[in-house]
Amino acid sequence: MINNPPIDELANKVGSKYALCVIASKRARQLIDHAQNQGLSDLPNKNKPLTEAAIEIQEGKVTVSKY
């Protein structure tokens, strides 16, 4: 469970808790795939992929675009 950054804060950034779930899980999968392609078993900073995705959303590194 993500405690930091707060889930409600993240949900407000992306629009809803449902959107947060979808975006964070997709980004976490990208991080895992990228690490595996580089031959790593963990992320370089030792965070869990979902935590790293949440941090990226909070920092504005991951944005939502409507298609």
Beta strands, then each sheet from edge to edge (+ up, - down):
end
